[in-house]
């Protein structure tokens, strides 16, 4: 059975979050940018990352 988790982070923090989650066995399923709240800089834009892992 798979467990899923959706995490909201700023684009500038996304790579570090993905690496941290990978250490715990999570794999990235998908990513998306929330265009309705796009900030003036790419670094401040909200990103949603969906992770999964076997439990």
C-alpha positions in Angstrom: 0.0 0.0 0.0 1.2 3.5 -0.8 1.0 6.5 1.5 0.8 10.0 -0.1 1.7 13.4 1.3 1.2 16.9 -0.3 3.7 19.6 0.8 3.5 23.3 0.1 6.9 25.1 -0.1 8.4 28.1 -1.8 10.2 27.3 -5.1 13.5 28.4 -3.6 13.1 25.7 -0.9 11.8 22.9 -3.1 15.0 21.1 -3.9 16.1 21.0 -0.3 12.7 19.7 0.8 12.7 17.0 -1.9 16.2 15.9 -0.8 15.1 15.8 2.9 12.0 13.7 2.1 14.0 11.3 -0.1 16.2 10.5 2.9 13.0 9.3 4.7 12.0 7.1 1.7 9.5 9.5 0.0 9.5 9.8 -3.8 8.2 12.7 -5.8 5.0 11.9 -7.7 4.3 15.4 -9.1 4.9 19.1 -8.7 2.8 22.1 -9.5 3.0 25.9 -9.2 0.1 27.8 -7.7 -0.3 30.4 -10.5 -3.0 32.4 -8.6 -0.4 33.5 -6.1 2.6 33.9 -8.2 5.1 36.3 -6.5 7.2 38.9 -8.2 10.2 36.6 -7.9 10.3 33.0 -8.8 11.9 32.1 -5.4 8.8 33.3 -3.5 6.2 31.4 -5.6 4.3 28.6 -3.9 4.9 25.1 -5.1 3.0 22.0 -4.2 4.9 18.7 -4.2 3.2 15.3 -4.0 5.2 12.5 -2.4 4.6 8.8 -2.0 6.2 5.8 -0.3 5.4 2.2 0.4 4.1 1.5 3.9 
